[in-house]
Amino acid sequence: MVTRSTIAALALALAAVLTAPVSVRAQSASDAKPTEQKTPGDKREGVNRRIDEIAEVGRLLSGPAANPECVWLGRRVLNRLWADDLDTAFRHLDLYDRFGCPGGHIQATFRCLVRQGDTDPKAPDVLNTRIHGCWINPSQQPSTPSTTAQSPEAGPAGTTTR
């Protein structure tokens, strides 16, 4: 005859057998793909860098474009415009306008970004650096010389052959 203690022991053994493969699979999955987590120090460095950049804008520019809230919101607008996320960009632009920030500065800075050309999507800091540089000086020229197509009448040194 089967007693209650035997049933309880079988249930416990069955539960142990059923849960063992789950824990083994969970360990192998975590071992297969180690996740790279940012340390709190990495986050602090990024925040400190942004604070320093905003302070630099305040020292180099005057007027509302130098206000910290304008710099912060303007950078968000420009990032979203560059990523073709126009809905979010326009929502940020509404806030930018509400704070009394100059809309012309966004236009000039975006024009500067477009003149600079595409960025490597694997290097997001390049875009942030360009936005920072263009925010400070929207009339800056591209850092790399642009190649212009020569006309069929032009010679090797760009001289005409007529």
ZADO-204960 format. One record per atom (N, C-alpha, C, O): atom name; x, y, z. Coordinates in Angstrom, 3 decimals. Example, Ala and Ser with C-alpha at 12.3 -4.5 7.8 and 13.67 -1.06 7.14 Angstrom:
<rs>
atom_X_Y_Z
N_13.190_-5.690_7.800
CA_12.300_-4.500_7.800
C_13.200_-3.300_7.800
O_14.236_-3.319_8.465
N_12.850_-2.250_7.080
CA_13.670_-1.060_7.140
C_12.900_0.030_7.870
O_13.409_1.138_8.039
</rs>
This chain:
<rs>
atom_X_Y_Z
N_0.825_-1.158_0.000
CA_0.000_0.000_0.000
C_0.885_1.242_0.000
O_1.942_1.274_0.630
N_0.419_2.279_-0.733
CA_1.169_3.509_-0.884
C_0.735_4.468_0.219
O_-0.452_4.736_0.404
N_1.711_4.968_0.934
CA_1.410_5.886_2.024
C_1.581_7.333_1.568
O_2.131_7.623_0.505
N_1.095_8.201_2.401
CA_1.206_9.624_2.077
C_2.650_10.072_1.999
O_2.987_10.908_1.160
N_3.485_9.560_2.822
CA_4.898_9.950_2.807
C_5.559_9.500_1.510
O_6.440_10.193_1.001
N_5.151_8.350_0.960
CA_5.702_7.877_-0.305
C_5.263_8.797_-1.444
O_6.062_9.137_-2.316
N_3.993_9.195_-1.432
CA_3.481_10.094_-2.474
C_4.198_11.444_-2.388
O_4.564_12.029_-3.408
N_4.390_11.925_-1.175
CA_5.076_13.199_-0.993
C_6.515_13.105_-1.494
O_7.011_14.040_-2.122
N_7.191_11.986_-1.223
CA_8.573_11.807_-1.672
C_8.636_11.733_-3.196
O_9.540_12.301_-3.808
N_7.676_11.033_-3.811
CA_7.640_10.950_-5.276
C_7.363_12.322_-5.902
O_7.972_12.681_-6.910
N_6.454_13.076_-5.308
CA_6.151_14.413_-5.822
C_7.377_15.317_-5.717
O_7.662_16.089_-6.633
N_8.094_15.222_-4.617
CA_9.295_16.023_-4.440
C_10.365_15.625_-5.458
O_11.032_16.489_-6.027
N_10.527_14.338_-5.686
CA_11.507_13.864_-6.669
C_11.117_14.309_-8.076
O_11.975_14.706_-8.864
N_9.821_14.244_-8.392
CA_9.339_14.674_-9.703
C_9.574_16.180_-9.901
O_9.982_16.620_-10.976
N_9.313_16.943_-8.864
CA_9.541_18.377_-8.950
C_11.018_18.678_-9.159
O_11.360_19.580_-9.923
N_11.889_17.944_-8.502
CA_13.329_18.145_-8.645
C_13.776_17.807_-10.060
O_14.602_18.515_-10.637
N_13.239_16.735_-10.619
CA_13.603_16.327_-11.979
C_13.113_17.357_-13.001
O_13.821_17.677_-13.956
N_11.909_17.869_-12.795
CA_11.345_18.827_-13.748
C_12.044_20.180_-13.713
O_12.149_20.846_-14.743
N_12.514_20.588_-12.563
CA_13.167_21.898_-12.465
C_14.651_21.834_-12.802
O_15.222_22.870_-13.145
N_15.284_20.725_-12.727
CA_16.714_20.615_-13.008
C_17.062_21.016_-14.440
O_17.994_21.800_-14.617
N_16.378_20.532_-15.464
CA_16.748_20.937_-16.824
C_16.555_22.434_-17.077
O_17.282_23.027_-17.874
N_15.595_23.035_-16.412
CA_15.371_24.458_-16.594
C_16.569_25.245_-16.081
O_17.022_26.172_-16.751
N_17.081_24.905_-14.934
CA_18.220_25.634_-14.384
C_19.481_25.369_-15.200
O_20.309_26.267_-15.356
N_19.643_24.161_-15.721
CA_20.796_23.861_-16.556
C_20.713_24.662_-17.854
O_21.721_25.204_-18.307
N_19.526_24.744_-18.458
CA_19.362_25.524_-19.679
C_19.595_27.009_-19.413
O_20.183_27.702_-20.242
N_19.149_27.488_-18.292
CA_19.337_28.899_-17.968
C_20.812_29.219_-17.801
O_21.265_30.285_-18.218
N_21.579_28.295_-17.187
CA_23.005_28.522_-17.017
C_23.724_28.495_-18.354
O_24.595_29.328_-18.605
N_23.370_27.546_-19.217
CA_24.054_27.473_-20.498
C_23.716_28.672_-21.366
O_24.565_29.134_-22.128
N_22.495_29.187_-21.270
CA_22.128_30.366_-22.049
C_22.878_31.591_-21.557
O_23.294_32.428_-22.357
N_23.054_31.702_-20.255
CA_23.774_32.865_-19.742
C_25.268_32.741_-20.020
O_25.942_33.757_-20.194
N_25.796_31.534_-20.067
CA_27.197_31.352_-20.387
C_27.468_31.604_-21.865
O_28.555_32.055_-22.226
N_26.489_31.318_-22.723
CA_26.689_31.460_-24.154
C_26.789_32.927_-24.562
O_27.586_33.265_-25.437
N_26.004_33.794_-23.952
CA_25.999_35.204_-24.323
C_26.253_36.074_-23.101
O_25.304_36.499_-22.442
N_27.512_36.346_-22.788
CA_27.740_37.251_-21.659
C_27.336_38.660_-22.067
O_27.702_39.144_-23.138
N_26.585_39.298_-21.202
CA_26.133_40.654_-21.511
C_27.140_41.649_-20.985
O_27.680_41.500_-19.889
N_27.378_42.658_-21.783
CA_28.296_43.717_-21.382
C_27.478_44.814_-20.724
O_26.670_45.476_-21.375
N_27.690_44.997_-19.454
CA_26.938_46.006_-18.720
C_27.831_47.203_-18.467
O_29.022_47.067_-18.187
N_27.234_48.378_-18.570
CA_27.982_49.595_-18.271
C_28.081_49.757_-16.764
O_27.135_49.497_-16.020
N_29.217_50.181_-16.356
CA_29.403_50.432_-14.937
C_28.870_51.829_-14.628
O_28.764_52.668_-15.522
N_28.540_52.073_-13.380
CA_28.074_53.415_-13.024
C_29.091_54.493_-13.364
O_28.713_55.636_-13.622
N_30.368_54.153_-13.368
CA_31.408_55.114_-13.723
C_31.293_55.558_-15.174
O_31.520_56.728_-15.482
N_30.932_54.614_-16.093
CA_30.760_54.958_-17.499
C_29.626_55.958_-17.670
O_29.746_56.911_-18.440
N_28.536_55.747_-16.959
CA_27.392_56.655_-17.061
C_27.752_58.036_-16.526
O_27.369_59.051_-17.106
N_28.486_58.069_-15.421
CA_28.892_59.350_-14.841
C_29.815_60.112_-15.781
O_29.730_61.336_-15.885
N_30.699_59.389_-16.467
CA_31.610_60.050_-17.401
C_30.834_60.693_-18.534
O_31.151_61.810_-18.944
N_29.814_60.001_-19.049
CA_28.995_60.559_-20.121
C_28.225_61.785_-19.668
O_28.121_62.768_-20.401
N_27.686_61.725_-18.457
CA_26.948_62.869_-17.917
C_27.891_64.044_-17.698
O_27.562_65.181_-18.037
N_29.054_63.772_-17.136
CA_30.026_64.849_-16.901
C_30.499_65.463_-18.218
O_30.706_66.673_-18.299
N_30.669_64.632_-19.248
CA_31.096_65.137_-20.549
C_30.030_66.071_-21.126
O_30.352_67.137_-21.651
N_28.744_65.661_-21.026
CA_27.655_66.504_-21.527
C_27.565_67.819_-20.752
O_27.331_68.876_-21.340
N_27.750_67.752_-19.451
CA_27.720_68.973_-18.635
C_28.850_69.901_-19.056
O_28.650_71.110_-19.172
N_30.036_69.345_-19.285
CA_31.172_70.166_-19.719
C_30.919_70.784_-21.090
O_31.276_71.938_-21.327
N_30.303_70.019_-21.997
CA_30.019_70.551_-23.329
C_28.993_71.682_-23.268
O_29.130_72.685_-23.967
N_27.971_71.520_-22.435
CA_26.963_72.577_-22.294
C_27.597_73.823_-21.679
O_27.277_74.942_-22.081
N_28.489_73.640_-20.710
CA_29.184_74.781_-20.107
C_30.080_75.462_-21.138
O_30.199_76.687_-21.144
N_30.709_74.675_-22.006
CA_31.558_75.249_-23.053
C_30.727_76.105_-24.013
O_31.161_77.184_-24.418
N_29.537_75.626_-24.374
CA_28.654_76.406_-25.248
C_28.307_77.731_-24.570
O_28.289_78.776_-25.221
N_28.033_77.691_-23.278
CA_27.709_78.912_-22.540
C_28.842_79.917_-22.541
O_28.602_81.124_-22.544
N_30.092_79.425_-22.538
CA_31.242_80.324_-22.569
C_31.477_80.898_-23.969
O_31.902_82.045_-24.104
N_31.201_80.100_-25.016
CA_31.542_80.507_-26.373
C_30.433_81.261_-27.101
O_30.718_82.048_-28.003
N_29.185_81.036_-26.730
CA_28.060_81.687_-27.395
C_27.378_82.656_-26.450
O_27.533_82.584_-25.231
N_26.628_83.553_-27.037
CA_25.788_84.429_-26.225
C_24.377_84.342_-26.766
O_24.163_83.856_-27.877
N_23.433_84.801_-26.006
CA_22.042_84.767_-26.430
C_21.358_83.476_-26.015
O_21.947_82.650_-25.319
N_20.111_83.304_-26.444
CA_19.336_82.141_-25.999
C_19.893_80.806_-26.480
O_19.651_79.785_-25.837
N_20.626_80.778_-27.582
CA_21.192_79.513_-28.065
C_22.219_78.951_-27.085
O_22.541_77.764_-27.143
N_22.737_79.788_-26.187
CA_23.718_79.348_-25.200
C_23.071_78.874_-23.905
O_23.762_78.334_-23.041
N_21.762_79.062_-23.749
CA_21.087_78.592_-22.537
C_21.162_77.073_-22.455
O_20.970_76.393_-23.463
N_21.437_76.534_-21.279
CA_21.569_75.079_-21.160
C_20.357_74.303_-21.668
O_20.505_73.258_-22.301
N_19.141_74.824_-21.386
CA_17.956_74.092_-21.837
C_17.839_74.119_-23.356
O_17.338_73.166_-23.953
N_18.292_75.193_-23.987
CA_18.257_75.270_-25.448
C_19.274_74.320_-26.058
O_18.991_73.653_-27.054
N_20.454_74.258_-25.463
CA_21.485_73.342_-25.957
C_21.001_71.907_-25.831
O_21.105_71.131_-26.780
N_20.478_71.552_-24.677
CA_20.047_70.172_-24.428
C_18.914_69.777_-25.365
O_18.975_68.730_-26.010
N_17.880_70.610_-25.442
CA_16.749_70.287_-26.314
C_17.157_70.346_-27.785
O_16.720_69.518_-28.584
N_17.986_71.316_-28.141
CA_18.436_71.426_-29.524
C_19.203_70.205_-29.985
O_19.022_69.746_-31.113
N_20.058_69.674_-29.124
CA_20.808_68.463_-29.479
C_19.879_67.282_-29.689
O_20.097_66.460_-30.579
N_18.841_67.199_-28.866
CA_17.866_66.111_-29.028
C_17.120_66.257_-30.349
O_16.895_65.268_-31.047
N_16.736_67.481_-30.694
CA_16.051_67.724_-31.968
C_16.949_67.292_-33.124
O_16.505_66.588_-34.031
N_18.206_67.714_-33.090
CA_19.129_67.414_-34.183
C_19.413_65.919_-34.305
O_19.509_65.397_-35.416
N_19.548_65.231_-33.180
CA_19.738_63.776_-33.227
C_18.551_63.091_-33.888
O_18.731_62.209_-34.728
N_17.353_63.484_-33.521
CA_16.143_62.869_-34.082
C_15.970_63.225_-35.554
O_15.545_62.383_-36.346
N_16.293_64.464_-35.931
CA_16.230_64.835_-37.349
C_17.207_63.996_-38.165
O_16.875_63.514_-39.248
N_18.414_63.828_-37.633
CA_19.439_63.058_-38.349
C_19.006_61.600_-38.512
O_19.315_60.964_-39.520
N_18.293_61.080_-37.521
CA_17.842_59.686_-37.575
C_16.520_59.527_-38.341
O_15.952_58.435_-38.379
N_16.038_60.604_-38.941
CA_14.765_60.601_-39.683
C_13.580_60.249_-38.801
O_12.586_59.708_-39.287
N_13.670_60.544_-37.523
CA_12.555_60.356_-36.596
C_11.870_61.708_-36.445
O_12.010_62.385_-35.426
N_11.124_62.085_-37.481
CA_10.584_63.435_-37.548
C_9.500_63.689_-36.511
O_9.400_64.798_-35.987
N_8.686_62.685_-36.203
CA_7.638_62.896_-35.197
C_8.240_63.288_-33.849
O_7.805_64.253_-33.220
N_9.228_62.541_-33.421
CA_9.877_62.858_-32.147
C_10.626_64.180_-32.240
O_10.617_64.971_-31.298
N_11.274_64.418_-33.377
CA_12.004_65.679_-33.550
C_11.062_66.869_-33.412
O_11.406_67.863_-32.772
N_9.875_66.774_-34.010
CA_8.927_67.891_-33.925
C_8.379_68.062_-32.511
O_8.106_69.187_-32.091
N_8.216_66.975_-31.776
CA_7.782_67.108_-30.373
C_8.850_67.823_-29.552
O_8.541_68.693_-28.737
N_10.117_67.447_-29.775
CA_11.214_68.131_-29.074
C_11.307_69.587_-29.529
O_11.602_70.474_-28.727
N_11.057_69.828_-30.812
CA_11.115_71.191_-31.327
C_10.029_72.062_-30.708
O_10.248_73.253_-30.482
N_8.862_71.485_-30.431
CA_7.814_72.238_-29.736
C_8.293_72.688_-28.355
O_8.072_73.830_-27.952
N_8.950_71.776_-27.637
CA_9.505_72.151_-26.325
C_10.590_73.209_-26.482
O_10.652_74.169_-25.714
N_11.430_73.028_-27.469
CA_12.509_73.979_-27.743
C_11.928_75.378_-27.945
O_12.426_76.352_-27.380
N_10.870_75.468_-28.755
CA_10.218_76.758_-28.987
C_9.565_77.301_-27.721
O_9.597_78.503_-27.458
N_8.977_76.404_-26.944
CA_8.286_76.827_-25.717
C_9.250_77.449_-24.709
O_8.854_78.307_-23.920
N_10.505_77.025_-24.732
CA_11.507_77.594_-23.835
C_12.093_78.890_-24.382
O_12.971_79.486_-23.758
N_11.615_79.327_-25.537
CA_12.095_80.579_-26.119
C_13.435_80.452_-26.807
O_14.170_81.432_-26.934
N_13.754_79.256_-27.250
CA_15.033_79.022_-27.916
C_14.916_79.399_-29.396
O_13.835_79.292_-29.975
N_16.021_79.841_-30.013
CA_15.969_80.343_-31.387
C_15.872_79.229_-32.430
O_16.773_78.400_-32.559
N_14.779_79.228_-33.157
CA_14.576_78.216_-34.198
C_15.578_78.316_-35.325
O_15.927_77.305_-35.935
N_16.045_79.517_-35.611
CA_17.039_79.701_-36.659
C_18.345_78.992_-36.360
O_19.066_78.587_-37.272
N_18.646_78.842_-35.071
CA_19.887_78.153_-34.703
C_19.791_76.661_-35.025
O_20.778_76.047_-35.430
N_18.609_76.083_-34.847
CA_18.412_74.671_-35.219
C_18.616_74.524_-36.723
O_19.290_73.594_-37.168
N_18.048_75.422_-37.500
CA_18.166_75.336_-38.961
C_19.629_75.457_-39.397
O_20.097_74.675_-40.224
N_20.334_76.417_-38.855
CA_21.733_76.615_-39.237
C_22.596_75.427_-38.810
O_23.489_75.008_-39.547
N_22.330_74.890_-37.628
CA_23.117_73.751_-37.142
C_22.832_72.507_-37.972
O_23.750_71.750_-38.287
N_21.575_72.290_-38.327
CA_21.250_71.125_-39.146
C_21.862_71.268_-40.545
O_22.324_70.286_-41.125
N_21.863_72.479_-41.078
CA_22.506_72.726_-42.376
C_23.986_72.364_-42.287
O_24.531_71.743_-43.200
N_24.632_72.747_-41.197
CA_26.046_72.420_-40.975
C_26.238_70.901_-40.917
O_27.190_70.376_-41.494
N_25.347_70.202_-40.229
CA_25.449_68.735_-40.138
C_25.319_68.089_-41.505
O_26.069_67.173_-41.841
N_24.365_68.567_-42.292
CA_24.148_67.985_-43.618
C_25.375_68.214_-44.495
O_25.768_67.324_-45.250
N_25.979_69.388_-44.404
CA_27.192_69.663_-45.186
C_28.331_68.743_-44.784
O_29.196_68.439_-45.606
N_28.349_68.297_-43.542
CA_29.432_67.430_-43.054
C_29.344_66.025_-43.653
O_30.354_65.325_-43.722
N_28.172_65.611_-44.080
CA_28.012_64.288_-44.693
C_27.607_63.235_-43.687
O_27.423_63.519_-42.503
N_27.471_62.008_-44.178
CA_27.028_60.891_-43.338
C_28.071_60.531_-42.289
O_29.262_60.801_-42.440
N_27.575_59.908_-41.215
CA_28.454_59.425_-40.159
C_28.393_57.914_-40.131
O_27.476_57.311_-40.689
N_29.349_57.312_-39.494
CA_29.363_55.864_-39.332
C_28.356_55.498_-38.256
O_28.494_55.938_-37.114
N_27.332_54.691_-38.596
CA_26.330_54.348_-37.579
C_26.905_53.559_-36.405
O_26.278_53.481_-35.348
N_28.086_52.976_-36.578
CA_28.707_52.216_-35.492
C_29.458_53.117_-34.519
O_29.941_52.655_-33.485
N_29.557_54.402_-34.850
CA_30.264_55.352_-33.997
C_29.329_56.514_-33.658
O_29.411_57.571_-34.285
N_28.437_56.333_-32.672
CA_27.475_57.389_-32.351
C_28.113_58.644_-31.781
O_27.512_59.716_-31.850
N_29.304_58.543_-31.224
CA_29.954_59.718_-30.660
C_30.375_60.706_-31.739
O_30.516_61.897_-31.464
N_30.578_60.219_-32.977
CA_30.952_61.111_-34.069
C_29.818_62.096_-34.335
O_30.061_63.289_-34.513
N_28.587_61.605_-34.363
CA_27.439_62.490_-34.588
C_27.318_63.502_-33.456
O_27.090_64.685_-33.709
N_27.467_63.058_-32.222
CA_27.374_63.984_-31.086
C_28.466_65.045_-31.142
O_28.221_66.205_-30.813
N_29.668_64.656_-31.557
CA_30.769_65.609_-31.688
C_30.469_66.624_-32.785
O_30.729_67.817_-32.627
N_29.917_66.139_-33.902
CA_29.566_67.054_-34.990
C_28.456_68.015_-34.571
O_28.512_69.205_-34.880
N_27.453_67.501_-33.869
CA_26.372_68.367_-33.401
C_26.936_69.443_-32.486
O_26.562_70.611_-32.597
N_27.830_69.062_-31.586
CA_28.431_70.019_-30.664
C_29.210_71.091_-31.430
O_29.069_72.283_-31.161
N_30.033_70.653_-32.386
CA_30.819_71.608_-33.163
C_29.951_72.531_-34.005
O_30.215_73.730_-34.095
N_28.917_71.971_-34.621
CA_28.027_72.791_-35.446
C_27.163_73.707_-34.597
O_26.780_74.786_-35.050
N_26.849_73.300_-33.380
CA_26.046_74.166_-32.500
C_26.851_75.417_-32.139
O_26.324_76.529_-32.117
N_28.134_75.210_-31.860
CA_28.998_76.329_-31.500
C_29.266_77.219_-32.712
O_29.253_78.445_-32.598
N_29.508_76.608_-33.868
CA_29.838_77.369_-35.069
C_29.078_76.778_-36.259
O_29.624_75.941_-36.977
N_27.836_77.195_-36.479
CA_27.042_76.630_-37.573
C_27.602_76.899_-38.962
O_27.202_76.236_-39.919
N_28.512_77.850_-39.097
CA_29.058_78.152_-40.421
C_30.369_77.424_-40.687
O_31.045_77.716_-41.674
N_30.739_76.478_-39.823
CA_31.999_75.765_-40.032
C_31.930_74.923_-41.295
O_30.865_74.448_-41.690
N_33.063_74.752_-41.904
CA_33.154_73.975_-43.138
C_33.371_72.502_-42.792
O_33.864_72.184_-41.710
N_33.006_71.606_-43.706
CA_33.223_70.174_-43.452
C_34.685_69.886_-43.161
O_35.580_70.521_-43.718
N_34.916_68.925_-42.285
CA_36.284_68.607_-41.883
C_37.042_67.878_-42.977
O_38.267_67.971_-43.042
N_36.334_67.148_-43.843
CA_36.993_66.457_-44.943
C_36.663_67.190_-46.232
O_35.525_67.618_-46.423
N_37.635_67.341_-47.113
CA_37.345_68.051_-48.351
C_36.371_67.248_-49.202
O_36.527_66.040_-49.383
N_35.367_67.942_-49.719
CA_34.389_67.247_-50.547
C_34.940_67.146_-51.952
O_35.600_68.059_-52.449
N_34.659_66.028_-52.579
CA_35.123_65.824_-53.939
C_34.043_66.310_-54.878
O_32.885_65.904_-54.786
N_34.437_67.176_-55.772
CA_33.489_67.676_-56.745
C_33.740_66.989_-58.064
O_34.884_66.739_-58.443
N_32.677_66.692_-58.750
CA_32.810_66.030_-60.044
C_33.320_67.029_-61.066
O_32.840_68.158_-61.159
N_34.306_66.582_-61.830
CA_34.850_67.457_-62.848
C_33.962_67.403_-64.076
O_33.381_66.366_-64.394
N_33.865_68.534_-64.761
CA_33.080_68.551_-65.987
C_33.865_67.843_-67.086
O_35.090_67.757_-66.997
N_33.201_67.337_-68.111
CA_33.919_66.612_-69.162
C_34.924_67.501_-69.887
O_35.852_66.992_-70.515
N_34.757_68.813_-69.810
CA_35.669_69.719_-70.492
C_36.879_70.056_-69.644
O_37.795_70.724_-70.124
N_36.909_69.619_-68.417
CA_38.015_69.972_-67.523
C_39.157_69.012_-67.700
O_38.959_67.821_-67.938
N_40.349_69.537_-67.582
CA_41.544_68.719_-67.679
C_41.872_68.113_-66.333
O_41.080_68.233_-65.398
N_43.031_67.459_-66.206
CA_43.394_66.795_-64.966
C_43.537_67.728_-63.778
O_43.272_67.313_-62.649
N_43.940_68.956_-63.984
CA_44.113_69.873_-62.860
C_42.933_70.820_-62.708
O_43.021_71.820_-61.996
N_41.838_70.507_-63.371
CA_40.657_71.342_-63.272
C_40.673_72.488_-64.256
O_39.797_73.352_-64.206
N_41.653_72.521_-65.156
CA_41.702_73.572_-66.148
C_40.886_73.166_-67.356
O_40.746_71.978_-67.645
N_40.362_74.116_-68.044
CA_39.578_73.792_-69.221
C_40.486_73.448_-70.384
O_41.599_73.966_-70.480
N_40.020_72.578_-71.270
CA_40.841_72.107_-72.367
C_40.433_72.733_-73.676
O_40.834_72.230_-74.725
N_39.679_73.774_-73.680
CA_39.242_74.423_-74.929
C_40.324_75.231_-75.525
O_40.131_75.844_-76.574
</rs>
